[in-house]
């Protein structure tokens, strides 16, 4: 059985790695902004992934609430700053607006979904630290939930597409709907990565779900934004890049000995001080 790494040490390792990679990519993207579009695409994917991961930590960590929310707020500002810096757009209101959207939309939506999971008694901890009866699947998806979400996204897409490129007011509404769509798509991506990597089932096979959803998400963003078909490669690089970053980070959490489980409501397992905390129950 794998050895469980102390949560504080795991947090420092992962946060330090993300800061180093994010800072380096920001500097490279700023330096070669006009020459290598791929760097901007990779940076946006990384930033969106980090926004989702910060949200998971803010909701599920057992650290003090004030520390978690201040940390998440500071991280959000840092991520926005990375996008604006890389795009050399400190004086461009439109670019700043979309930088804020790419960070805050996924961050808030992941927080919302994670809070719903936490209310369903979700935990992310070492299986050794909980009763055997509690070692059940943490997150499952019901067909009804998937269909409901698909319908909601389809409505957003239809309206956003219909309003694209019309008068100023309708363009604002269209931009707002695309912003919500960005949040929904990447929030679902983040939660599906969580289910795939930290679940108790065969996680390698489960990775097919988030990787497939990433390709679908690229198509939805292409349609909603009214972009040319040749932009699909850029968008799929963005969505797949975001997915790979989240998966890689959560695999590190898995290798550290943590799993996503359902804790019975009547049980009170003893967790180590500062232990991570995540889990939920629904049907697939």
N, C-alpha and C positions, 0 to 999 in steps of 0.2 A: 504493500500500500504506500502511496506517495506521502512524503512528509509535508505537513502543512506549514507554510511560511507565515510568520507573524504578519497581521494585516498592516501594521505601520511600516514594516520593512518592504512589503509588497507595494504599498502605495508610493513610497519614495522611489523605488526602482522604476515603476511604470510612469509616474509623473515626470521623473527626470528624463527618461527616454523620450517621452512625448515632447517635452520642452526642447530638448536638443534637436530632435528631428524637425519639429515645427519651426524653430528659429533658423535652422540651416536652410530649410526649403523656402522660408520667407525671404531671406537674403538673396538666394539664388534666383527666385522668381522676380524680385525687384531688379536685380542686375540684368537679367536677360528677358525682361518683360516683353519687349518688342520682337524678340527673335524666337523664343521657345514657348509656344502656347501650352505645351504639355506640363510645364512647371506650374502654371497657374491652375490647370485642371487638377493636378496632384495636390496642390496646396488646398484648394477648395474641398476636395474629397477628404483630406486629412483633418481640416478644421471642422467639417460637419461630423466626422467620426468622433473627434475629440469632444465636441459639444454633447453628443449623445452619451459618451462615456462619463463625462463630468456629471450629467444628469443622473445616471445610474448610481454613481458614487454619492451624490447629494441626497438621494432618497434612501438608499439601502445601507449606507455606512452607519456603524454604531457610534461614530464620533459625535461630539456635541453638536446640537442643531445649529447654533450660531456659527460655529466654525465651518460646518458643511455649507450653509447658505452663503456666507461671506466668501468662502472658497469658490463656490460655483459662480457667484456674481463676478468675482475678480477674473476667473478663468474666461467667462463670457466676454468681458471687456478686452482681455488679452487676445482672444481669438479674432474679435472684430478688428483690433489694431493690426494683427498680422495680415488680414486680407486687404485692409486699406493701405498699409505700408507697401505690400507687394505690388498693389495696383497703382501706386504713386497717385492716390486720389484723395488726399486730405482736403482738397478744395473743391471736390466734385460731389455735390449733394446726392446725385443719383447713385453714384458708385458706393457712397457711404450707406445709403438706404439699403441697397442690395447686400452689402456686407453684413449689415445688421440682420437682415432677413435670413441669410444663409446660416447665421449662428443662432439667433434667438428662436426662430421657428422650430428647428429640430430640438433645441434645448428645452423649450417649454412643453412641446408635445411629448417628448420622452419622459419628462417629469410627471406629466399627467398620467400617462400609461403606467409608469412605475408606481405612482401613488395608488392607482387602482389595484395593481398587483399586490402591493404591500397590505392593502385592506383585505385581500384574500389570503392573508397569512403566508406570504412567500418569504423564504429565507435562502441565503446563499452562504453555506458554511461547510465545514468538513463533516462528512457523514459519520465520523467517529464521535462527534460532539452532540449528536442527537439520538433519540430513541430509534430503534430499528423500525418501529411502526410509523415513524415520521418520514422515513426514507422513500418517499413517493415522488413521482414526477412533479417538478415545480410549476412549469407552464405548459399547458396544452391548449390547442386551438379548436374551437367548435366550427363546423361548417357554417352555422348561422352567423357567427361573428365575422368570418371571412367574407361571406356574401354581403353582409351589412356594410362592412368597410369598403368593399369593392363598389357597391352602389353609391355610397357617399362620395368616393373619389370620382366616379363617373359623372356625377352631377356637377361637381366642382370643375372638372375638365370641360364639360359641355358649355357651361356658362362662361368660363374663362376664355375658351376658344371663340365663343360667339361675340364676346365683347372686345376681343383683341384688335387693336388698331382703329377703334372708333373715336368718339370725342373724348375730351379730357376727363370728365367725370367717370365715364364708363371705363376708361383706361386705368384710372385709379382703382376702381372696383375689380377690374381684371387682375391688376398687380396684387391686390390683397388676396384674391382667390388663389393665385399662383403661389403666393407666400404660404397660405394655409396648406396647399397641396405639397409644397416642399416639406413642411413640417410633418404632415401625415406620412408621406412616403418614407422619409428617413427615420421617423419614429418607429414605424412598422419594421423597417430594416434592422434597426438597433435591437428591438425586442426579439425579432426572429433569430438574430445572431446570438442573443442571450440564451434563448431556448435551445439552439443547435449546439452550442459549445459547452454549456454547463448542465444540460439535462442528464438524466441517468441512462438514457438509451444509447444507441450506437451513433455517437456524435459525428463521426466522419461522414456517414451517409446523410445526416441531417444538414450538413453544410450545403447540400444541393439546394435547399429551400431558400436561404438568404441570397445565395449566388444567382439563383434564377429570378428572384424578386428584384434584384438589382438591375437585371436586363429589362424586365418589364417596366421598372421605374424610369429607366432612361427613355423608353418609348413614350411613357405618359408625359414626362417633362418636355419631350420634343413636340408632342401634339399640343400641349397646353400653351407652350411659348410661341407656337406658330413658326418654329425655326425650319430652315431648309433640311432636307433629308441628310445632307452631308455632315450635319452637326451631330448625328447619332453617335458616331465614333467618339466624339468628345464627351457627350453625356454618359455614354456607357463606361468610358474611362473614369468619369467622376463617380458614378454610382458603384461600380465594381471596386474602385479604389477605396471608397468609404467603407464598403462592406469588408474588404480584406483587412483594413486597419482595425476595425472593431473585432473581427474574428481573431486576428493575431493577438490582440490585447487580452481578450477573454480566454483564449487558449492558455496564455501565460497564467491567468487566474486558475484555470482548471489544473494545470500542471503543478500549481502551488498547493493543490489538495482540496479545492473548494468545489462544491456542487450545488445545483439549484434543486431545492426540495420543498415539499409541502409539509409544513408543521401543523399537526393537529391542534385545533383551537384550545383544547383542554390541557395540552402539555406545555411545560415550561422548561425546555432544555437549557442546560447551563452552557453559556458561550464564554469563550475567553474574552477578557476586556478588549474592547476595540474591534471585535470580530465583525466581519462583513455581514450584511443582512439583506436577503432577496428571496422571493418565491411566490407562486400563485397556482390556482387550480381551475381548470376549465376543460372541456372535452374536445378531442380532435375528431 
